[in-house]
């Protein structure tokens, strides 16, 4: 197999992992790494035995594929330059800042006849992959994505930084357009929203509640689905999938509450999960690295011309939904009318203090992991 010549543009927090993985794949040559910060480019290049650049221009005609891992504001400029040169692109999520930019990238990829993949990495989470193998038609979904403030990705807010992962997963799972969006959220650090909750109503009757926060103390990334087929819960961090379905007995006859005597009723609680509702715990493959799986899939698409699992169009649809959430969020009237505070940058005046500063001195005021 000929070695694919590749490069990574933007080797900060995430890009250096893209570069590390590429440098260790046997059928790939990492031609160079690019970063506007010369010291960062030099450090990463030295570590991986490749060449550092501070601009992507010299690499346009030297590579067979490229990864764009710059801050989102530069995705369009960099990805467009490579697509115009006929080079397949893996661009990190969100695909771009605007739908017009995303449309432009999709058109360029089509014209060049090369794959454009977007880095919605949760699609490669083994627990999500496992779920998609099963016949589930979600009717109510709760998605939560919480993390502590990292100081990165401050060019975008929690919707484009975090929630867009779940918006892409929801569109994949539900397979119907979103008819209505309501959202509420707040900016704590000033620039963009840092926490947000959205309620999405899909054309097929499914309803989703999606929450994202980058100011939560303890990270949490999970999805809970209720469907006619049963219940599915995914923990994206541990890659665990829990499936619950009604037993054959319940499917046929329901739970015959009125026919149960007092003793049987007393046993119901113990027998609910087991006899009536069957539970399956599945541990997703924890050895495989999701970023490696995503990159290998991209390289496979580059070699075969196959459509990527997360195409430019998928990235665009997730962005379009994210924009609707942002619109709803910016129109949200905290007091129920437009004369009061509206949107994430204005909050209602606090009604008082939740606790007095003196209470902080007492240890029980420290929140535990469960409560925070
Ligand atoms: P970062 O700030 O740590 O790294 C970005 C790097 O790009 C920096 O080193 C910066 O100097 C460099 N850079 C800036 N402009 C450049 C340009 N024009 N050309 C070359 N280099 C440039 O950010 P990060 O956390 O690594 O995020 C990068 C991208 O990856 C963002 O789009 C972010 O949304 C995405 N991301 C995706 C995931 C995921 O789960 N898929 C996770 C984290 C970040």
Boltz pocket constraint, residues with backbone or C-beta under 6 A from the ligand:
constraints:
  - pocket:
      binder: B
      contacts: [[A, 9], [A, 10], [A, 11], [A, 12], [A, 13], [A, 14], [A, 15], [A, 34], [A, 35], [A, 36], [A, 37], [A, 40], [A, 54], [A, 68], [A, 69], [A, 70], [A, 71], [A, 72], [A, 74], [A, 92], [A, 93], [A, 94], [A, 119], [A, 120], [A, 121], [A, 152], [A, 153], [A, 160], [A, 161]]
      max_distance: 6.0
